[in-house]
Amino acid sequence: MSCCVLRNKGEAEEDPKKAMAVNLLACQMLNDTTPLSYHSKGCEEQLLSYAQTHAIILIGVGIGIACLMIFGIIFAICLCREVDMEDKY
């Protein structure tokens, strides 16, 4: 049932027992003549395809998060040095 195209996707996400296929018989037979009734790509293949399509965005987000973390480390080091300076006086 997880490969079938669902008629009530939103409802099925909340309660998988209520999932209703668009065409259950065609989906279970997996005929090449009815590819609209089941998902022919697997989850891993679809995820890799999505990652390749959106690679620039994913890389940009990763670089942005890395820059924020480096800025946070630099800020923490400066703050620690400032606290040490106040302790000496």
Residue frames as qw, qx, qy, qz and C-alpha x, y, z in Angstrom:
[[0.000, 0.884, 0.467, 0.000, 0.00, 0.00, 0.00],
 [0.343, -0.728, 0.070, 0.589, 2.95, 2.36, 0.58],
 [0.322, -0.113, 0.573, 0.745, 3.76, 2.33, -3.16],
 [0.177, 0.640, 0.707, 0.243, 0.19, 3.11, -4.25],
 [0.010, 0.277, 0.070, 0.958, -0.86, 6.63, -5.22],
 [0.077, -0.410, -0.785, 0.458, -3.26, 7.63, -2.46],
 [0.058, -0.679, -0.523, -0.511, -6.59, 9.37, -2.84],
 [0.437, -0.863, -0.141, -0.210, -6.51, 10.76, 0.73],
 [0.640, 0.330, -0.410, 0.560, -2.83, 11.48, 1.38],
 [0.115, -0.546, 0.326, -0.763, -3.41, 14.04, 4.16],
 [0.798, -0.371, 0.092, -0.466, -5.74, 11.76, 6.10],
 [0.956, 0.069, -0.259, 0.121, -3.46, 8.75, 5.57],
 [0.385, 0.504, -0.470, 0.615, -0.48, 10.64, 7.02],
 [0.407, -0.469, 0.387, -0.682, -2.38, 11.04, 10.29],
 [0.744, -0.119, 0.576, -0.316, -3.81, 7.52, 10.35],
 [0.086, 0.383, -0.810, -0.435, -2.16, 5.01, 7.96],
 [0.296, 0.216, 0.924, -0.107, -5.04, 2.56, 8.41],
 [0.410, 0.694, 0.390, -0.445, -7.33, 4.98, 6.55],
 [0.056, -0.462, 0.568, 0.679, -5.15, 5.05, 3.43],
 [0.707, 0.485, 0.474, -0.200, -7.16, 4.59, 0.23],
 [0.397, -0.169, 0.595, 0.678, -5.45, 3.93, -3.09],
 [0.379, 0.405, -0.210, -0.805, -6.62, 5.63, -6.28],
 [0.838, 0.215, -0.336, -0.373, -6.83, 2.24, -7.99],
 [0.593, -0.506, 0.604, -0.166, -5.96, -0.56, -5.56],
 [0.921, 0.191, 0.341, 0.003, -6.30, -3.42, -8.04],
 [0.636, 0.726, -0.121, 0.230, -4.02, -1.82, -10.64],
 [0.129, -0.825, 0.488, -0.255, -1.55, -0.84, -7.93],
 [0.736, -0.357, 0.562, -0.120, -1.29, -4.35, -6.53],
 [0.893, 0.357, 0.251, 0.111, -0.82, -5.83, -10.00],
 [0.326, -0.682, 0.345, 0.557, 1.95, -3.30, -10.79],
 [0.686, 0.507, 0.449, 0.266, 1.22, -3.29, -14.50],
 [0.361, -0.200, 0.227, 0.882, 3.38, -1.05, -16.65],
 [0.047, 0.509, 0.598, 0.617, 0.22, -0.04, -18.45],
 [0.347, -0.839, -0.344, -0.239, -1.06, 1.79, -15.34],
 [0.560, 0.102, -0.372, 0.734, 1.95, 3.72, -13.94],
 [0.166, -0.519, 0.039, -0.838, -0.35, 6.42, -12.55],
 [0.762, -0.501, -0.246, -0.329, -1.67, 4.12, -9.84],
 [0.843, -0.449, -0.051, 0.291, 1.66, 3.39, -8.10],
 [0.074, -0.921, 0.356, 0.143, 4.99, 5.10, -7.42],
 [0.923, 0.329, -0.149, 0.132, 7.60, 3.49, -9.62],
 [0.357, 0.600, -0.488, 0.525, 10.60, 5.17, -7.93],
 [0.684, -0.385, -0.545, 0.293, 11.75, 3.99, -4.52],
 [0.352, -0.920, -0.140, 0.098, 12.29, 6.29, -1.54],
 [0.608, -0.474, 0.263, 0.580, 16.10, 6.28, -1.74],
 [0.455, 0.296, 0.503, 0.673, 16.12, 7.00, -5.47],
 [0.012, -0.859, -0.397, -0.324, 13.60, 9.82, -5.04],
 [0.477, -0.837, -0.031, 0.268, 15.56, 11.34, -2.12],
 [0.589, -0.245, 0.366, 0.677, 18.83, 11.27, -4.07],
 [0.303, 0.548, 0.509, 0.590, 17.11, 12.85, -7.06],
 [0.205, -0.933, -0.279, -0.097, 15.71, 15.62, -4.83],
 [0.570, -0.671, 0.132, 0.456, 19.14, 16.23, -3.25],
 [0.536, 0.042, 0.450, 0.713, 20.81, 16.46, -6.68],
 [0.145, 0.735, 0.475, 0.461, 18.15, 18.84, -7.96],
 [0.280, -0.932, -0.101, -0.205, 18.44, 21.13, -4.93],
 [0.814, -0.089, -0.190, 0.542, 22.19, 20.71, -4.31],
 [0.275, 0.466, -0.072, 0.838, 23.02, 24.42, -4.63],
 [0.469, -0.667, -0.062, -0.575, 20.41, 25.36, -2.02],
 [0.893, -0.412, -0.170, 0.068, 21.55, 22.60, 0.35],
 [0.697, 0.122, -0.159, 0.689, 25.20, 23.63, -0.01],
 [0.022, 0.591, -0.015, 0.806, 24.28, 27.29, 0.58],
 [0.670, -0.640, -0.100, -0.362, 22.35, 26.44, 3.73],
 [0.902, -0.222, -0.174, 0.328, 25.26, 24.33, 4.98],
 [0.493, 0.307, -0.120, 0.805, 27.76, 27.13, 4.36],
 [0.253, -0.667, -0.053, -0.698, 25.43, 29.63, 6.06],
 [0.813, -0.557, -0.129, -0.113, 25.12, 27.45, 9.16],
 [0.819, -0.025, -0.153, 0.552, 28.90, 26.91, 9.23],
 [0.235, 0.507, -0.067, 0.826, 29.49, 30.70, 9.05],
 [0.516, -0.685, -0.068, -0.509, 27.07, 31.26, 11.93],
 [0.900, -0.381, -0.146, 0.154, 28.87, 28.65, 14.01],
 [0.651, 0.188, -0.124, 0.724, 32.29, 30.18, 13.29],
 [0.069, -0.636, 0.006, -0.769, 30.92, 33.63, 14.18],
 [0.730, -0.613, -0.126, -0.273, 29.58, 32.18, 17.44],
 [0.871, -0.172, -0.163, 0.430, 32.96, 30.64, 18.31],
 [0.405, 0.385, -0.080, 0.825, 34.78, 33.91, 17.59],
 [0.343, -0.677, -0.064, -0.647, 32.24, 35.85, 19.68],
 [0.849, -0.502, -0.163, -0.022, 32.61, 33.37, 22.57],
 [0.758, 0.032, -0.157, 0.632, 36.41, 33.63, 22.46],
 [0.134, 0.524, -0.038, 0.840, 36.24, 37.45, 22.48],
 [0.581, -0.655, -0.126, -0.465, 33.78, 37.35, 25.38],
 [0.890, -0.339, -0.187, 0.240, 36.01, 34.99, 27.38],
 [0.579, 0.221, -0.126, 0.775, 39.05, 37.20, 26.77],
 [0.136, -0.632, -0.037, -0.762, 37.10, 40.28, 27.89],
 [0.762, -0.596, -0.155, -0.199, 36.02, 38.54, 31.11],
 [0.837, -0.130, -0.170, 0.504, 39.67, 37.58, 31.81],
 [0.307, 0.454, -0.056, 0.835, 40.72, 41.21, 31.30],
 [0.428, -0.685, -0.077, -0.585, 38.15, 42.42, 33.85],
 [0.874, -0.432, -0.203, 0.087, 39.37, 39.87, 36.43],
 [0.696, 0.129, -0.177, 0.684, 42.94, 41.23, 36.22],
 [0.072, 0.469, -0.081, 0.877, 41.91, 44.78, 37.15]]
